[in-house]
């Protein structure tokens, strides 16, 4: 089998890229190691920046998002006593974010693949990348126990942190920048109405908490826990009690409790790999970078990678221009590092770090006091939260 662009990874980044290329008549095949049901079963974030919303609109795949999504004009920072409102619409001339689950984005992209002629090979095992330093790279993989080969002009690695794409770049070329945080997020998903109509990021002496939602009837909450904590140590009632404390009296009193649909602990890290292109291989999304979920940048940063990469590949195949692919890594990384900075700074502000002690806690309190009283500080946060321009 042969195609213009072989895409490794059938999550939202790979699906978006495939759709954008097929919309312009460029051949693309997606190879995904898991089943479609498994991909849809991944529980992920759901705050979409303008860049992600615009891609879905450009693909004519925004109908369900427009009906079921929740546009948000702002969010709150909390310090255990008060709620500090960041009015992103007012501070950024009317910009919004959209609360619409990543699972739903993935479903919309999957459902439209056949009509756009986008081929997706699910349950492709042992994917291997060959000859990326040439103009004729190819993939091999096992499908139903039989080895298959997919030839392409370019390979796009949208296969996440553990996929083969990043590993195909020689150690002499690639460089890793990483910070692993000394805590994780314990999350609970429940079919209960949210305690607030906008997200709340809370800094409390017990640790961070987040009140989020997937819809008006499904809520997602998180608390900061040590890395060695076990989910079994947090029965539902204990977790609801702790959320009520950390979110503060106003929001805590509005929590509706219910049984967990899903409960898990996720570690946090900041990670960037450079470069994001090597010869005929490109990286996008989690294959090249990870951000802490504080600030909701993960999916949106993958979307901006895809926006840059699709433009570059379309220009190459339709106009014979290589400028976009030659500058893709530099262009994408400039936005990656700005998003990494924001996620890191918000994580540092809102979480308790074991070694910071009383001084670190007082610095957080002082920073939150400053944000509460400064329009300029709020505007800076709002601009980054809603998403920097491409």
C-alpha positions in Angstrom: 0.0 0.0 0.0 1.2 3.5 -0.8 0.1 7.0 0.4 1.4 10.6 0.5 1.5 10.8 4.3 1.5 7.9 6.7 0.2 9.0 10.1 1.0 6.9 13.2 -1.6 7.3 15.9 -5.4 7.5 15.6 -6.1 9.9 18.5 -7.4 13.4 17.9 -4.0 14.8 16.5 -3.6 12.0 13.9 -7.3 12.2 13.0 -7.3 16.0 12.6 -4.2 15.9 10.4 -5.7 13.1 8.3 -8.9 15.0 7.8 -7.1 18.3 6.9 -5.0 16.5 4.3 -7.9 14.6 2.8 -10.0 17.8 2.6 -7.3 19.1 0.2 -7.1 15.9 -1.8 -3.9 14.7 -0.3 -3.7 10.9 0.4 -3.2 9.9 4.0 -3.5 6.6 5.9 -3.7 6.4 9.7 -2.1 3.4 11.5 -3.3 2.9 15.1 -2.2 0.1 17.4 -5.3 0.0 19.5 -9.0 -0.7 18.6 -11.4 2.1 17.9 -13.3 1.3 21.1 -10.1 1.5 23.1 -9.2 4.9 21.6 -12.7 6.2 22.5 -12.4 4.8 26.0 -9.5 7.1 26.9 -10.7 9.7 29.5 -9.1 13.0 28.7 -9.6 16.7 29.1 -12.2 18.8 27.4 -11.4 22.5 27.3 -10.9 23.6 23.7 -9.0 26.7 22.6 -10.0 28.7 19.5 -7.4 26.8 17.4 -9.1 23.5 18.1 -12.6 24.9 17.6 -11.5 26.5 14.4 -10.1 23.2 13.0 -13.4 21.4 13.7 -15.3 24.3 12.0 -13.0 24.3 9.0 -13.6 20.5 8.7 -17.4 21.0 8.9 -17.4 18.8 12.0 -18.6 21.3 14.5 -22.3 20.7 14.5 -22.4 18.4 17.6 -19.9 20.6 19.4 -22.0 23.7 18.8 -25.1 21.9 20.1 -23.6 20.0 23.1 -20.5 22.0 24.0 -20.4 24.7 26.7 -18.9 28.0 25.7 -17.1 29.6 28.7 -16.2 33.2 29.1 -13.9 32.7 32.0 -12.7 30.6 34.9 -11.8 31.0 38.6 -8.7 30.8 40.7 -9.4 29.9 44.4 -7.2 30.2 47.5 -9.4 28.3 50.0 -11.3 31.5 51.0 -12.3 33.4 47.9 -12.9 32.9 44.2 -10.9 35.1 41.8 -12.6 35.5 38.5 -10.6 35.6 35.3 -13.0 37.0 32.7 -11.4 35.9 29.5 -14.1 37.3 27.3 -13.7 40.8 28.7 -9.9 40.7 29.0 -9.3 39.3 25.4 -11.9 41.2 23.4 -14.6 38.5 23.4 -12.6 35.3 23.1 -14.0 32.1 24.7 -13.0 28.5 25.3 -15.3 25.6 24.6 -15.9 22.7 27.1 -16.4 19.7 24.9 -14.7 16.4 25.9 -11.7 15.1 24.0 -13.6 11.8 23.6 -16.4 13.6 21.8 -13.8 15.3 19.5 -12.3 12.0 18.7 -15.7 10.4 18.0 -16.7 13.2 15.6 -13.4 12.8 13.7 -13.8 9.0 13.6 -17.4 9.1 12.4 -16.5 11.4 9.5 -13.5 9.5 8.3 -15.2 7.2 5.8 -17.1 10.0 4.1 -13.8 11.9 3.6 -12.0 8.9 2.3 -9.6 8.8 5.3 -8.4 5.2 5.8 -7.7 4.1 9.4 -6.0 0.8 10.1 -6.9 -0.2 13.7 -5.1 -2.9 15.8 -1.9 -2.5 13.8 0.7 -4.2 16.0 4.5 -3.7 16.1 4.6 -0.6 14.0 8.1 0.1 12.8 9.5 3.0 10.9 12.1 2.6 8.1 14.3 4.9 6.0 13.2 8.2 7.4 16.5 9.7 6.3 15.4 9.2 2.7 12.6 10.5 0.4 10.9 7.1 0.5 10.2 6.2 4.1 7.8 3.3 5.0 6.1 1.6 7.8 5.7 -2.0 8.6 3.2 -3.5 11.0 1.2 -6.6 11.8 -2.5 -6.8 11.0 -4.2 -10.0 11.9 -0.8 -11.6 12.3 0.3 -10.7 8.7 3.0 -8.2 8.1 2.0 -5.2 6.1 4.0 -2.4 4.5 2.9 1.2 3.9 5.1 3.4 1.7 4.9 7.2 1.9 6.6 10.4 1.1 6.4 11.6 4.7 5.6 10.0 8.1 3.7 12.0 10.8 4.2 10.7 14.3 1.0 11.5 16.3 1.5 8.4 18.4 1.9 9.8 21.9 4.7 9.7 24.4 5.3 6.0 24.2 5.0 5.5 20.4 7.8 4.6 18.0 8.1 7.9 16.2 10.2 9.9 18.6 12.5 6.9 19.1 13.2 6.8 15.3 15.1 10.1 15.6 18.8 9.4 16.4 20.1 10.3 19.9 22.7 12.4 18.2 20.0 14.7 16.8 17.3 14.8 19.5 17.4 16.5 22.8 15.0 16.1 25.8 13.9 18.8 28.2 11.9 17.5 31.1 10.6 18.2 34.6 8.8 15.5 36.6 6.5 16.8 39.3 6.5 15.2 42.8 2.7 14.6 42.8 -0.2 13.4 40.7 -3.8 14.2 40.1 -6.5 11.9 41.5 -9.6 12.3 39.3 -13.2 11.3 39.6 -15.8 11.4 36.8 -19.4 11.3 38.0 -22.9 11.9 36.5 -23.7 14.9 38.7 -24.2 18.5 37.8 -21.1 20.7 38.2 -20.7 22.8 41.4 -20.0 25.9 39.3 -20.7 27.1 35.8 -17.0 27.7 35.1 -13.9 25.8 36.0 -12.3 26.4 39.4 -8.5 25.9 39.9 -8.0 25.9 43.7 -4.8 26.4 45.8 -5.3 25.1 49.3 -3.0 24.3 52.2 -4.0 20.6 51.7 -3.0 20.8 48.0 -4.5 21.6 44.6 -8.1 20.9 43.4 -9.9 21.4 40.2 -13.7 21.5 39.6 -14.4 20.8 35.9 -17.2 19.3 33.8 -18.0 17.4 30.6 -21.6 18.7 30.4 -24.3 20.2 32.5 -24.9 16.7 34.0 -21.4 15.2 34.1 -18.6 16.5 36.3 -14.9 15.9 36.5 -13.0 16.8 39.7 -9.3 16.4 40.6 -7.2 16.7 43.7 -3.4 16.7 44.1 -2.0 13.6 45.8 1.5 12.2 46.4 2.9 9.9 43.7 2.8 6.9 45.9 -0.9 7.3 46.7 -3.3 4.5 45.7 -6.8 4.9 44.3 -8.0 2.3 46.7 -7.2 4.6 49.6 -9.7 7.1 48.3 -13.3 5.8 48.5 -15.8 8.2 46.9 -17.0 9.8 50.2 -13.4 10.6 51.3 -12.7 12.2 47.9 -15.9 14.3 47.9 -15.1 15.4 51.5 -11.6 16.6 50.5 -12.9 18.4 47.4 -15.4 20.3 49.5 -12.5 21.5 51.8 -10.0 22.4 49.0 -12.5 24.2 46.8 -13.5 26.5 49.6 -16.8 27.1 51.4 -18.6 28.8 48.5 -18.0 26.2 45.8 -17.7 23.3 48.2 -21.2 23.8 49.5 -22.6 23.4 45.9 -21.0 20.0 45.2 -23.4 17.3 44.3 -22.1 13.9 45.2 -22.5 10.7 43.3 -20.8 7.3 42.5 -17.6 7.4 40.4 -17.9 6.4 36.8 -14.1 6.5 36.6 -11.4 7.2 39.2 -7.6 7.2 38.5 -4.3 8.9 39.4 -2.2 10.5 36.7 1.4 11.7 37.2 2.4 15.2 36.0 5.4 16.2 33.8 6.6 18.9 31.6 8.4 17.4 28.6 9.7 18.8 25.3 11.7 17.0 22.5 13.6 18.9 19.9 13.5 18.9 16.9 10.0 18.1 15.8 11.2 17.1 12.3 13.9 14.8 11.2 14.3 14.2 7.4 11.0 12.7 6.3 9.6 12.3 9.8 7.5 14.9 11.7 6.3 14.8 15.3 3.1 16.3 16.6 1.3 16.3 19.9 2.3 14.1 22.8 5.0 12.5 20.7 7.0 15.7 21.0 5.7 17.4 24.2 3.7 16.8 27.4 2.3 19.6 29.6 0.8 19.4 33.0 -3.0 19.4 32.7 -3.1 22.7 34.7 -4.3 25.2 32.1 -5.7 22.6 29.6 -3.0 22.9 26.9 -2.4 19.2 25.9 -5.0 18.7 23.2 -4.9 22.3 22.1 -1.1 22.2 21.7 -1.5 19.1 19.5 -4.0 21.0 17.5 -1.6 23.9 16.8 1.1 21.4 15.7 -1.4 19.9 13.3 -2.4 23.3 12.0 1.2 24.2 11.2 2.0 20.7 9.8 -1.1 20.4 7.6 -0.4 23.8 6.1 3.2 22.8 5.4 2.3 19.5 3.8 -0.5 21.0 1.7 1.9 23.6 0.4 4.4 21.0 -0.4 2.1 18.6 -2.3 -0.1 21.3 -4.0 2.5 24.0 -4.7 5.8 22.2 -4.6 7.0 24.5 -1.8 9.2 23.2 1.0 9.4 26.3 3.1 6.7 25.2 5.5 8.1 21.7 6.1 11.6 23.2 6.5 10.5 25.6 9.2 7.8 23.4 10.9 9.9 22.4 13.9 11.0 25.9 14.7 7.5 27.4 14.2 5.8 24.7 16.3 8.3 24.8 19.1 8.0 28.5 19.5 4.3 28.0 20.5 5.1 24.8 22.4 7.5 26.6 24.7 5.1 29.4 25.4 2.4 26.9 26.3 4.9 24.9 28.5 5.7 28.1 30.3 2.1 28.9 31.1 1.3 25.4 32.2 4.4 25.2 34.4 3.8 28.6 35.9 0.1 27.8 36.7 1.1 24.4 38.1 3.8 26.1 40.3 1.3 28.7 41.5 -1.6 26.3 42.4 0.1 23.2 43.8 1.9 22.4 47.1 5.5 21.4 46.5 7.0 19.2 49.3 10.3 21.2 49.5 8.8 24.7 49.3 7.8 25.0 53.0 6.2 28.1 54.6 8.1 30.5 52.4 6.9 28.9 49.2 3.3 28.9 50.5 3.4 32.6 51.4 4.8 33.4 47.9 1.8 31.6 46.4 -0.6 33.6 48.6 1.1 36.9 47.6 0.9 36.0 43.9 -2.8 35.2 44.2 -3.3 38.5 46.1 -1.6 40.3 43.3 -3.6 38.6 40.6 -6.9 39.4 42.4 -6.0 43.1 42.5 -4.2 43.5 39.1 -6.0 43.8 35.8 -2.7 43.4 34.0 -2.0 40.1 35.7 -5.5 38.8 35.0 -5.1 39.8 31.3 -1.8 37.9 31.0 -3.4 34.8 32.4 -6.5 35.2 30.2 -4.5 35.6 27.0 -2.5 32.4 27.7 -5.5 30.4 28.8 -7.7 31.2 25.8 -4.7 30.3 23.5 -2.0 32.4 21.9 -2.4 33.1 18.2 -0.9 30.8 15.6 
